[in-house]
Amino acid sequence: MIGGTRYVDGGVHSTTNADLVAGEQPDLVLISAPMSAVRGAVRLGPTLPMRQIARLSLAREVAALRGRGITVMAFQPTSADLAEMGNDALDPSIIGPVARRVRATTAARLARSDVQDRLAALR
């Protein structure tokens, strides 16, 4: 509560806020979804329920955008990213290693020909 007004974290509604572009008609929407994970990446553990909810929410938002003819690319953690992230997102000692791991994952994905085709909308 701030100054008598109750606020709710935006993550309660959406972990990506991709729905905010629903009223627009962009050429391409890039979504960063760090709370989700690519299919098959999450193993049994304390983060599984949260990541499943985030993945379902992301899928719903992506489907709505694609249903309007909008090209969408969602970036989600891979199993290698999740291994680097561990189970404590607030651990300051993992920031550097996680950033390096995710940079490598993102660079590899951006180099793929199918991704290059989608990014052509930006040229």
C-alpha positions as YAML, in Angstrom:
chain: A
units: angstrom
residues:
- id: 1
  name: MET
  ca: [0.00, 0.00, 0.00]
- id: 2
  name: ILE
  ca: [1.36, 3.40, -0.99]
- id: 3
  name: GLY
  ca: [-0.27, 6.54, 0.33]
- id: 4
  name: GLY
  ca: [-3.44, 4.63, 1.16]
- id: 5
  name: THR
  ca: [-3.74, 3.15, -2.33]
- id: 6
  name: ARG
  ca: [-3.42, -0.60, -2.81]
- id: 7
  name: TYR
  ca: [-1.30, -1.69, -5.79]
- id: 8
  name: VAL
  ca: [-0.93, -5.13, -7.34]
- id: 9
  name: ASP
  ca: [2.19, -6.32, -9.15]
- id: 10
  name: GLY
  ca: [1.56, -6.51, -12.91]
- id: 11
  name: GLY
  ca: [2.85, -10.09, -12.88]
- id: 12
  name: VAL
  ca: [-0.39, -11.11, -11.21]
- id: 13
  name: HIS
  ca: [-2.17, -10.37, -14.48]
- id: 14
  name: SER
  ca: [0.58, -11.36, -16.92]
- id: 15
  name: THR
  ca: [4.24, -12.27, -16.62]
- id: 16
  name: THR
  ca: [4.93, -10.77, -20.06]
- id: 17
  name: ASN
  ca: [2.31, -8.06, -20.61]
- id: 18
  name: ALA
  ca: [2.15, -9.13, -24.26]
- id: 19
  name: ASP
  ca: [-1.57, -8.45, -24.14]
- id: 20
  name: LEU
  ca: [-0.81, -4.72, -24.01]
- id: 21
  name: VAL
  ca: [-0.15, -4.66, -27.77]
- id: 22
  name: ALA
  ca: [-3.48, -6.33, -28.56]
- id: 23
  name: GLY
  ca: [-4.95, -3.00, -29.68]
- id: 24
  name: GLU
  ca: [-2.02, -2.27, -32.00]
- id: 25
  name: GLN
  ca: [-0.99, -3.76, -35.34]
- id: 26
  name: PRO
  ca: [2.82, -4.09, -35.10]
- id: 27
  name: ASP
  ca: [4.87, -5.90, -37.74]
- id: 28
  name: LEU
  ca: [6.48, -8.10, -35.12]
- id: 29
  name: VAL
  ca: [6.16, -8.64, -31.38]
- id: 30
  name: LEU
  ca: [9.19, -9.92, -29.45]
- id: 31
  name: ILE
  ca: [8.30, -11.31, -26.04]
- id: 32
  name: SER
  ca: [10.74, -11.94, -23.22]
- id: 33
  name: ALA
  ca: [9.22, -14.60, -20.97]
- id: 34
  name: PRO
  ca: [11.78, -15.44, -18.28]
- id: 35
  name: MET
  ca: [9.17, -16.89, -15.93]
- id: 36
  name: SER
  ca: [8.11, -19.47, -18.54]
- id: 37
  name: ALA
  ca: [10.27, -22.14, -20.22]
- id: 38
  name: VAL
  ca: [10.46, -23.84, -23.60]
- id: 39
  name: ARG
  ca: [8.52, -27.09, -23.92]
- id: 40
  name: GLY
  ca: [10.20, -29.93, -22.05]
- id: 41
  name: ALA
  ca: [12.77, -27.74, -20.28]
- id: 42
  name: VAL
  ca: [11.24, -27.76, -16.78]
- id: 43
  name: ARG
  ca: [11.92, -30.71, -14.50]
- id: 44
  name: LEU
  ca: [10.12, -31.63, -11.31]
- id: 45
  name: GLY
  ca: [10.97, -29.13, -8.63]
- id: 46
  name: PRO
  ca: [9.81, -26.05, -6.80]
- id: 47
  name: THR
  ca: [9.61, -23.83, -9.90]
- id: 48
  name: LEU
  ca: [7.54, -26.26, -12.01]
- id: 49
  name: PRO
  ca: [4.04, -24.98, -11.08]
- id: 50
  name: MET
  ca: [4.95, -21.32, -11.56]
- id: 51
  name: ARG
  ca: [6.65, -21.99, -14.90]
- id: 52
  name: GLN
  ca: [3.68, -24.03, -16.13]
- id: 53
  name: ILE
  ca: [1.29, -21.20, -15.27]
- id: 54
  name: ALA
  ca: [3.58, -18.67, -16.99]
- id: 55
  name: ARG
  ca: [3.84, -20.92, -20.06]
- id: 56
  name: LEU
  ca: [0.05, -21.26, -20.32]
- id: 57
  name: SER
  ca: [-0.40, -17.51, -19.90]
- id: 58
  name: LEU
  ca: [2.19, -16.85, -22.58]
- id: 59
  name: ALA
  ca: [0.54, -19.35, -24.94]
- id: 60
  name: ARG
  ca: [-2.81, -17.59, -24.48]
- id: 61
  name: GLU
  ca: [-1.30, -14.14, -25.18]
- id: 62
  name: VAL
  ca: [0.65, -15.39, -28.22]
- id: 63
  name: ALA
  ca: [-2.45, -17.11, -29.64]
- id: 64
  name: ALA
  ca: [-4.45, -13.88, -29.30]
- id: 65
  name: LEU
  ca: [-1.78, -11.88, -31.13]
- id: 66
  name: ARG
  ca: [-1.32, -14.47, -33.87]
- id: 67
  name: GLY
  ca: [-5.08, -14.66, -34.23]
- id: 68
  name: ARG
  ca: [-4.92, -11.00, -35.28]
- id: 69
  name: GLY
  ca: [-2.28, -11.80, -37.91]
- id: 70
  name: ILE
  ca: [0.66, -10.49, -35.85]
- id: 71
  name: THR
  ca: [4.02, -12.24, -36.10]
- id: 72
  name: VAL
  ca: [5.24, -13.18, -32.61]
- id: 73
  name: MET
  ca: [8.53, -14.50, -31.28]
- id: 74
  name: ALA
  ca: [8.70, -15.51, -27.64]
- id: 75
  name: PHE
  ca: [12.02, -15.95, -25.89]
- id: 76
  name: GLN
  ca: [11.79, -18.42, -23.01]
- id: 77
  name: PRO
  ca: [14.47, -20.13, -20.93]
- id: 78
  name: THR
  ca: [15.87, -23.39, -22.28]
- id: 79
  name: SER
  ca: [16.89, -26.32, -20.07]
- id: 80
  name: ALA
  ca: [20.48, -24.99, -20.12]
- id: 81
  name: ASP
  ca: [19.23, -21.55, -19.06]
- id: 82
  name: LEU
  ca: [17.16, -23.04, -16.25]
- id: 83
  name: ALA
  ca: [20.11, -25.09, -15.01]
- id: 84
  name: GLU
  ca: [22.13, -21.88, -14.74]
- id: 85
  name: MET
  ca: [19.24, -20.03, -13.09]
- id: 86
  name: GLY
  ca: [18.72, -22.59, -10.33]
- id: 87
  name: ASN
  ca: [15.81, -22.23, -7.92]
- id: 88
  name: ASP
  ca: [16.64, -18.92, -6.26]
- id: 89
  name: ALA
  ca: [15.97, -16.02, -8.62]
- id: 90
  name: LEU
  ca: [17.01, -13.56, -5.91]
- id: 91
  name: ASP
  ca: [20.53, -14.95, -5.52]
- id: 92
  name: PRO
  ca: [22.81, -12.08, -6.63]
- id: 93
  name: SER
  ca: [25.71, -14.44, -7.32]
- id: 94
  name: ILE
  ca: [23.95, -15.93, -10.37]
- id: 95
  name: ILE
  ca: [23.26, -12.67, -12.23]
- id: 96
  name: GLY
  ca: [26.49, -12.75, -14.28]
- id: 97
  name: PRO
  ca: [26.43, -16.46, -15.16]
- id: 98
  name: VAL
  ca: [22.72, -16.33, -16.04]
- id: 99
  name: ALA
  ca: [23.19, -13.23, -18.22]
- id: 100
  name: ARG
  ca: [26.05, -14.92, -20.11]
- id: 101
  name: ARG
  ca: [24.06, -18.16, -20.55]
- id: 102
  name: VAL
  ca: [20.93, -16.35, -21.80]
- id: 103
  name: ARG
  ca: [22.99, -14.17, -24.14]
- id: 104
  name: ALA
  ca: [24.46, -17.32, -25.73]
- id: 105
  name: THR
  ca: [21.01, -18.93, -26.02]
- id: 106
  name: THR
  ca: [19.51, -15.80, -27.57]
- id: 107
  name: ALA
  ca: [22.39, -15.34, -30.02]
- id: 108
  name: ALA
  ca: [22.05, -18.97, -31.15]
- id: 109
  name: ARG
  ca: [18.32, -18.55, -31.69]
- id: 110
  name: LEU
  ca: [18.72, -15.27, -33.57]
- id: 111
  name: ALA
  ca: [21.19, -16.94, -35.93]
- id: 112
  name: ARG
  ca: [18.66, -19.58, -37.06]
- id: 113
  name: SER
  ca: [17.32, -19.11, -40.60]
- id: 114
  name: ASP
  ca: [13.66, -19.40, -39.55]
- id: 115
  name: VAL
  ca: [14.19, -16.62, -37.03]
- id: 116
  name: GLN
  ca: [16.01, -14.50, -39.60]
- id: 117
  name: ASP
  ca: [12.98, -14.86, -41.86]
- id: 118
  name: ARG
  ca: [10.68, -13.54, -39.14]
- id: 119
  name: LEU
  ca: [13.03, -10.68, -38.29]
- id: 120
  name: ALA
  ca: [12.90, -9.60, -41.93]
- id: 121
  name: ALA
  ca: [9.73, -7.71, -40.95]
- id: 122
  name: LEU
  ca: [11.97, -5.23, -39.16]
- id: 123
  name: ARG
  ca: [14.01, -4.36, -42.25]
...
